[in-house]
């Protein structure tokens, strides 16, 4: 029983830390700043799909996966 609960809480902690990192990157630092940093590294503009995914879609999917798990 201890192993099951330990595994569950490890996965939940990992998912929540991933959501916190995505929110910090896209909302606090700013998705525009992040995309400008990437543009400086690879010399290409970042498409609207990636901006939308990093700001809305990925955190939502991770939260749903965390609560579903």
C-alpha positions as CSV (number, residue, x, y, z in Angstrom):
1,X,0.0,0.0,0.0
2,X,2.9,2.4,0.8
3,X,4.4,1.8,-2.6
4,X,1.2,2.6,-4.4
5,X,0.6,5.8,-2.5
6,X,4.2,6.8,-2.8
7,X,4.1,6.4,-6.6
8,X,0.8,8.3,-6.9
9,X,2.1,11.3,-4.9
10,X,5.4,11.3,-6.8
11,X,3.5,11.5,-10.1
12,X,1.1,14.2,-8.8
13,X,4.0,16.3,-7.5
14,X,5.8,16.0,-10.9
15,X,2.7,17.1,-12.8
16,X,2.0,20.0,-10.5
17,X,5.6,21.2,-10.8
18,X,5.4,21.0,-14.6
19,X,2.2,23.1,-14.5
20,X,3.8,25.6,-12.1
21,X,6.8,25.9,-14.5
22,X,4.6,26.4,-17.5
23,X,2.5,29.1,-15.7
24,X,5.6,30.9,-14.5
25,X,7.2,30.8,-18.0
26,X,4.1,31.8,-20.0
27,X,2.2,34.1,-17.6
28,X,4.8,35.6,-15.2
29,X,7.8,35.9,-17.5
30,X,5.6,36.4,-20.5
31,X,5.0,34.3,-23.6
32,X,6.3,37.2,-25.8
33,X,9.5,37.4,-23.9
34,X,10.0,33.6,-24.1
35,X,9.3,33.5,-27.8
36,X,11.8,36.4,-28.4
37,X,14.4,34.4,-26.5
38,X,13.8,31.4,-28.7
39,X,13.9,33.6,-31.8
40,X,17.3,34.9,-30.8
41,X,18.5,31.3,-30.4
42,X,17.2,29.8,-33.6
43,X,16.6,32.9,-35.8
44,X,13.0,31.9,-36.6
45,X,9.7,33.3,-35.4
46,X,7.5,31.1,-33.2
47,X,4.1,30.3,-34.6
48,X,0.8,31.0,-33.0
49,X,0.2,27.2,-32.4
50,X,3.2,27.1,-30.0
51,X,2.3,30.3,-28.2
52,X,-1.3,29.0,-27.6
53,X,0.0,25.5,-26.6
54,X,2.5,26.9,-24.1
55,X,0.1,29.4,-22.6
56,X,-3.2,27.5,-22.5
57,X,-3.3,24.0,-23.8
58,X,-0.3,22.3,-22.1
59,X,-1.1,23.6,-18.5
60,X,-4.8,22.6,-19.0
61,X,-3.9,19.1,-20.2
62,X,-1.4,18.6,-17.4
63,X,-3.9,19.7,-14.8
64,X,-6.6,17.4,-16.2
65,X,-4.1,14.5,-16.2
66,X,-3.2,15.3,-12.6
67,X,-6.8,15.3,-11.4
68,X,-7.7,12.3,-13.6
69,X,-4.8,10.3,-12.3
